[in-house]
Amino acid sequence: MAKPIELGLVLEGEDAKEFWDNEKKPATRQQVEMFKKARKISDSIRF
């Protein structure tokens, strides 16, 4: 039987700092609009 793939990402140094700084900020209007557009496109695709 195949083993499940374990996904993991370890950020260090400046990458980790940038990640946590971005986590503290709320999304901008532009980002929210981008997510809405992406959601609409995703919902229109049939798998």
BATOR-842812 format. One record per residue (C-alpha): residue in three letters; x, y, z. Coordinates in steps of 0.2 Angstrom, whole numbers, padded with zeros to 4 digits, always signed. Example, Ala and Ser with C-alpha at 12.3 -4.5 7.8 and 13.67 -1.06 7.14 Angstrom:
ala+0062-0022+0039
ser+0068-0005+0036
***
This chain:
met+0000+0000+0000
ala+0006+0017-0004
lys+0011+0029+0010
pro+0003+0046+0011
ile+0013+0061+0006
glu+0018+0072+0020
leu+0018+0090+0015
gly+0028+0102+0025
leu+0036+0119+0023
val+0049+0126+0034
leu+0053+0145+0032
glu+0068+0152+0040
gly+0076+0169+0042
glu+0069+0183+0031
asp+0056+0172+0023
ala+0049+0167+0040
lys+0049+0185+0045
glu+0040+0191+0029
phe+0027+0177+0031
trp+0022+0182+0049
asp+0022+0201+0044
asn+0010+0197+0030
glu-0001+0186+0042
lys-0003+0201+0053
lys-0010+0212+0039
pro-0028+0212+0033
ala-0031+0208+0015
thr-0032+0224+0004
arg-0047+0228-0007
gln-0037+0223-0022
gln-0033+0206-0015
val-0051+0203-0010
glu-0057+0207-0027
met-0044+0195-0034
phe-0050+0181-0023
lys-0068+0184-0028
lys-0063+0183-0046
ala-0053+0168-0044
arg-0067+0159-0034
lys-0079+0164-0049
ile-0068+0156-0062
ser-0065+0141-0051
asp-0084+0138-0049
ser-0086+0140-0068
ile-0074+0125-0071
arg-0082+0108-0071
phe-0071+0094-0066
***
